């Protein structure tokens, strides 16, 4: 079982375009038996978390920018219901993003704006595998051009793209299984 992060738009056009994709990827992560991590925010990550729980997912973790539950709900106006636990980092969004990505075995990114781009760059710098679910617009549909411009990528970087939530979760799982083959007992 891996810790898979869902990153994506909290607001903006790609939230409307990507609702169903986010829900589908949340359900796929649950079916694959992985834990789900998100930035404990509204929008696409929350749609994924809700679908994950509805599909019987075992452990959903929210990584909050707030320093307490009260601040999470009252100041940031962020959800709590789709999570088994929320870690209150007190790191605002920038620090929370770093903690979220580095705590994940892989990232699924959907739609998005500047925060999603920030999470992508953290994944690239920390060699955290990242898959982009295409079809929700936003930054996720523009990343291919950025990856082309940034060539060559770091030797440990892994970036993949798919329009299918099932295929994307499978690609990331297969990559992680291969990379962690000699440590599989740690991921059971």
C-alpha positions in Angstrom: 0.0 0.0 0.0 1.4 3.4 -1.0 0.6 6.9 0.1 -0.9 8.6 -3.0 -1.4 12.4 -3.0 -4.2 14.0 -5.1 -3.2 17.5 -6.0 -5.4 19.9 -8.0 -7.5 23.0 -8.2 -9.3 24.2 -5.2 -11.1 26.9 -7.2 -11.4 28.0 -10.8 -12.7 26.6 -14.1 -10.8 23.3 -13.8 -12.8 22.4 -10.6 -16.0 22.3 -12.7 -14.3 20.5 -15.6 -12.5 18.0 -13.3 -15.1 17.0 -10.7 -15.8 13.6 -12.2 -12.2 12.9 -12.9 -11.2 13.7 -9.3 -13.9 11.5 -7.9 -12.9 8.7 -10.3 -9.2 8.9 -9.3 -10.2 8.9 -5.6 -12.2 5.7 -6.1 -9.3 4.1 -8.0 -6.8 4.9 -5.3 -9.2 3.2 -2.8 -9.7 0.2 -5.1 -5.9 -0.2 -5.4 -5.7 -0.3 -1.6 -3.5 2.8 -1.2 -3.8 5.6 1.4 -4.9 9.0 0.1 -3.3 12.3 1.0 -4.5 15.7 0.0 -3.9 19.3 1.1 -7.2 19.1 3.0 -8.6 21.7 0.8 -11.8 22.3 -1.2 -12.3 21.6 -4.9 -10.7 18.7 -6.7 -8.7 17.2 -3.8 -11.9 17.1 -1.7 -13.9 15.5 -4.5 -11.2 12.8 -4.6 -11.2 12.4 -0.8 -15.0 12.0 -0.7 -15.0 9.4 -3.5 -12.1 7.6 -1.8 -14.1 7.2 1.4 -17.3 6.3 -0.5 -15.3 3.6 -2.3 -14.2 2.1 1.0 -10.7 3.6 1.1 -8.9 2.7 4.4 -6.9 5.9 5.2 -7.5 9.4 4.0 -5.1 12.0 5.4 -5.4 15.8 5.0 -2.3 18.0 5.4 -3.6 21.4 6.5 -2.0 24.8 6.1 -3.6 25.7 9.5 -2.2 25.3 13.0 -5.4 23.9 14.5 -8.8 22.4 13.6 -10.4 25.7 14.6 -8.1 27.7 12.3 -8.5 25.1 9.5 -12.3 25.5 9.5 -12.8 29.1 10.6 -9.9 31.0 9.0 -9.1 28.8 6.0 -12.7 27.6 5.5 -11.5 24.1 4.6 -13.3 20.7 4.9 -12.8 18.0 7.4 -15.5 15.3 6.8 -13.7 13.2 4.1 -10.6 12.6 6.2 -9.7 10.0 8.8 -7.1 12.4 10.2 -5.9 15.8 9.4 -2.4 17.0 10.3 -2.3 20.7 11.2 1.0 21.9 10.1 0.8 25.7 10.8 2.9 26.1 7.6 0.5 28.1 5.5 0.1 26.8 1.9 3.8 27.0 0.8 5.0 24.8 3.7 2.0 22.6 3.6 2.7 21.8 -0.1 6.2 20.7 0.7 5.1 18.5 3.6 2.3 17.0 1.5 4.4 16.1 -1.5 7.4 14.8 0.5 5.1 12.6 2.6 3.7 11.0 -0.5 5.0 8.0 -2.5 3.4 9.5 -5.7 1.2 12.3 -6.8 -1.8 12.5 -9.0 -2.4 16.0 -10.3 -5.7 17.2 -11.8 -6.4 20.6 -13.3 -5.0 23.3 -11.1 -3.5 26.7 -10.9 -0.4 28.1 -9.1 -0.6 25.8 -6.1 -0.7 22.8 -8.4 2.3 24.1 -10.3 4.1 24.6 -7.0 3.3 21.0 -6.0 4.6 19.8 -9.4 7.9 21.6 -8.9 8.3 20.1 -5.4 7.7 16.6 -6.8 10.3 17.2 -9.5 12.9 18.4 -7.1 12.3 15.6 -4.6 12.0 12.8 -7.2 8.4 12.1 -6.2 6.7 10.3 -9.1 3.8 12.4 -10.5 1.0 11.6 -12.9 -1.2 14.1 -14.6 -4.8 13.2 -15.2 -5.7 15.0 -18.4 -9.1 16.6 -19.2 -9.7 19.1 -16.5 -7.9 22.0 -18.0 -5.8 24.2 -15.8 -2.1 23.8 -15.3 -2.2 20.0 -15.6 -3.1 20.3 -19.3 -0.1 22.7 -19.8 2.6 20.7 -17.9 3.7 18.7 -21.0 5.0 21.9 -22.5 6.8 22.8 -19.3 8.4 19.3 -19.1 9.6 19.7 -22.7 11.2 23.1 -21.9 12.8 21.7 -18.7 14.6 18.8 -20.5 16.5 17.0 -19.4 14.7 16.1 -16.2 16.6 15.0 -13.1 17.7 11.3 -13.4 15.2 10.2 -10.7 12.2 12.1 -12.1 9.1 10.3 -13.3 6.2 12.1 -15.0 3.4 10.3 -16.7 0.1 11.4 -18.3 -3.2 9.8 -18.9 -6.9 10.6 -19.6 -7.9 7.5 -17.6 -7.9 7.5 -13.8 -7.6 3.7 -13.8 -4.6 3.7 -16.1 -2.9 6.6 -14.3 -3.1 4.9 -10.8 -1.9 1.7 -12.5 1.1 3.5 -14.1 2.1 5.1 -10.8 1.6 1.8 -8.9 3.7 -0.2 -11.4 6.4 2.4 -11.2 6.5 2.3 -7.4 6.4 -1.5 -7.4 9.4 -1.6 -9.7 11.3 1.1 -7.8 10.6 -0.5 -4.4 10.9 -4.1 -5.4 13.4 -5.0 -2.8 11.4 -3.2 -0.1 7.9 -4.6 -0.8 7.6 -5.9 2.7 7.6 -2.3 3.9 4.6 -1.5 1.7 2.2 -4.2 2.8 
